[in-house]
Amino acid sequence: MDDFQVDVLVVGAGNAAACAALAAREQGGSVAMLEAAPQEERGGNSSYTAGAMRVVFHGVDDLAQLYDLTEEEKRDVDFGSYSADQFLDDMGRVTNYRCDPELTDILIGRSFETMKWMRSKGVRFQPSYGRQAFKVNGKYKFWGGLAVEAWGGGPGLVDLEHKAAVKAGIPIHYETAAVSLIEEDGVVRGVIARHEGRKIRIGAKAVVLACGGFESNAEMRTRYLGPTWDLAKVRGTRFNTGAGINMALAIGAKAHGNWSGGHAVGWDMNAPEFGDLEVGDNFQKHSYPLGIMVNANGVRFVDEGADFRNYTYAKYGAIVLRQPNNFAWQVFDGKIVPMLRDEYRIKRVSKVSANTIEEFAHKLEGVDPVAFLDEIKKYNAAVKQSVKFNPNIKDGRCTVGLDVNKSNWANTIDQAPFEAYQVGCGVSFTFGGVRIDPDSGQVIDSDMNAIPGLYAAGELVGGIFYFNYPGGSGLMSGAVFGRIAGTGAASGRNA
Ligand SMILES: Cc1cc2nc3c(=O)[nH]c(=O)nc-3n(C[C@H](O)[C@H](O)[C@H](O)COP(=O)(O)OP(=O)(O)OC[C@H]3O[C@@H](n4cnc5c(N)ncnc54)[C@H](O)[C@@H]3O)c2cc1C
């Protein structure tokens, strides 16, 4: 590959990048995307997702604008609704009201129209029956504000976005990693990239950085998230090494957001160092709200039922990482085993089972069995049996009088077969990044001036998520701000 020139250069080829490229192309002019990964690993973390997307909708008629529904589905399925106020409440609550109000308003306010726009580009969506709905009296009922996922999950999303890009005449250059920005007199005029070991110069009138956070960089994780984060597994791509953030900071971009925070979940203890596209997100183990988790000391350490999994899973990875030897066992009994999510039934799973609780206690590798049996006894005695168990709502079936109580979905652990799954911490993405102008996606410098020619979207934008995250918001953020940055870059490009 030789040096070349383009109007808008998008760095990255995940969801944020694809939305930026498609939006830029709508404005006219030439657009190209750079992908550090080879084609078979394309699409960054977006490819590893289940494609769940958090969107404002007011009922089934809105959803029917995003995906095809049969008359039976419209009549028989309880999709509920998810208002802008609910989305705002969720963002505020889970981020301890730190989320940037302007970015959050835009994320929420443009969620629905952005998904309609994606559909118009050829992306397809479907109801997320598998993960976000339970059957009540034979009928599906959705919970937790998430009713939409990309057709074909993350791989389907990226595939259709890349097809749309190719159709729009946007080339995607694989195995081409941007390494630095070309800046002349304070104006960004392209990037230096590496392709097959050689450096090339790609000139551009505007550059959109959409190349992820620093989750796949153990050194940066430890530097910013703290000690032991080098020991976390990476759930997704190995290519999000913080290059885009570092390039922008090197020319004076303002660091913004929760640099010491990230999205991290309970992830199979024996999962590989980085994600595996064949397994996708199935190393995660997200039925813990229905069971309990114990650490090496044999004791519970967190309220597993504090909220629906959508609002706790992204912060519980960090809590698991802080336990002795950085692991936990998720424990379920025969009453709950049939309700476990599909990801518990994959082949590559760190699982033990037993028919008696004593045998079970000795099978939990690394756990003090005597302390575990004592913990189970105390836990069982504390379950408020008078409240009926109902996984569709926060049922208030709690424990009473324990040091760490469980607020909802508390069930005794007393019925064979007993099953346990060992998890460590799997980091999904980091929250810290650069500051952008919310309306144009332009990167802001440390003097609070916009940097001419530089735009950003997706994971590397700081200020949206702090401490925690409402499930399905990452793809939505990439889509909304990708579209904004692409439009901004194409209309505000330098001469
Ligand atoms: C296992 C898993 C499951 C998830 N599930 C969901 C979900 O269901 N719903 C949801 O909303 N969010 C989910 N998330 C979060 C979601 O993946 C991210 O928020 C979102 O995909 C980020 O999109 P992005 O385009 O910013 O980054 P990415 O999709 O990661 O794209 C970054 C791109 O930049 C490329 N790149 C990196 N460095 C360079 C460079 N120097 N030069 C050129 N290219 C470069 C990468 O190869 C990649 O193509 C999940 C994350 C993981 C890891």
The ligand as an ORCA input file, in Angstrom:
! r2SCAN-3c Opt
* xyz 0 1
  C     -17.672     -9.445     24.972
  C     -18.328     -8.099     24.884
  C     -19.711     -8.021     24.807
  C     -20.338     -6.785     24.718
  N     -21.697     -6.747     24.548
  C     -22.294     -5.573     24.304
  C     -23.668     -5.515     23.939
  O     -24.350     -6.549     23.788
  N     -24.207     -4.286     23.730
  C     -23.473     -3.132     23.821
  O     -24.015     -2.052     23.630
  N     -22.161     -3.166     24.109
  C     -21.556     -4.352     24.342
  N     -20.221     -4.364     24.607
  C     -19.479     -3.093     24.554
  C     -19.249     -2.749     23.072
  O     -18.539     -3.782     22.479
  C     -18.476     -1.473     22.878
  O     -18.991     -0.443     23.667
  C     -18.559     -1.040     21.407
  O     -18.465     -2.139     20.558
  C     -17.454     -0.079     21.117
  O     -17.482      0.248     19.752
  P     -16.296      1.032     19.113
  O     -16.591      1.111     17.665
  O     -15.984      2.245     19.877
  O     -15.006      0.080     19.351
  P     -14.652     -1.303     18.658
  O     -15.840     -2.006     18.168
  O     -13.772     -2.026     19.605
  O     -13.824     -0.879     17.380
  C     -12.514     -0.376     17.490
  C     -11.845     -0.598     16.158
  O     -10.598      0.065     16.086
  C      -9.611     -0.828     15.568
  N      -8.303     -0.315     15.997
  C      -7.757     -0.261     17.222
  N      -6.575      0.393     17.186
  C      -6.387      0.795     15.903
  C      -5.386      1.534     15.225
  N      -4.312      2.002     15.874
  N      -5.528      1.750     13.894
  C      -6.597      1.267     13.208
  N      -7.590      0.562     13.806
  C      -7.487      0.341     15.140
  C     -10.046     -2.165     16.107
  O      -9.441     -3.223     15.435
  C     -11.545     -2.059     15.856
  O     -11.862     -2.284     14.513
  C     -19.560     -5.597     24.725
  C     -18.171     -5.665     24.804
  C     -17.557     -6.905     24.876
  C     -16.061     -6.958     24.917
*
